[in-house]
Amino acid sequence: MDTQMLQQIFDSPTLITVKYHGIPVYVQSIDEENGTAQVFPLDDMDHVQEVDLDGLYEDDPVHLLF
């Protein structure tokens, strides 16, 4: 996922579903310098992990952010 798009989702006051390789996740933080994000699966909040931004995508592509 593009860093700028992920930052817009992260800053959004509304809940936007993001998935990591098909698993719905919550984005805790973004590390633009390393191209990673700290996330946890929505069904396992104790399983925080650092993942590559390339594996993240917005589940609802119809939702547009400007």
Sequence and secondary structure as in RCSB ss.txt:
>XXXX:A:sequence
MDTQMLQQIFDSPTLITVKYHGIPVYVQSIDEENGTAQVFPLDDMDHVQEVDLDGLYEDDPVHLLF
>XXXX:A:secstr
  HHHHHHHHH SS   EEETTEEEEEEEEETTTTEEEEEETT TT  EEEEGGGEEES TT    
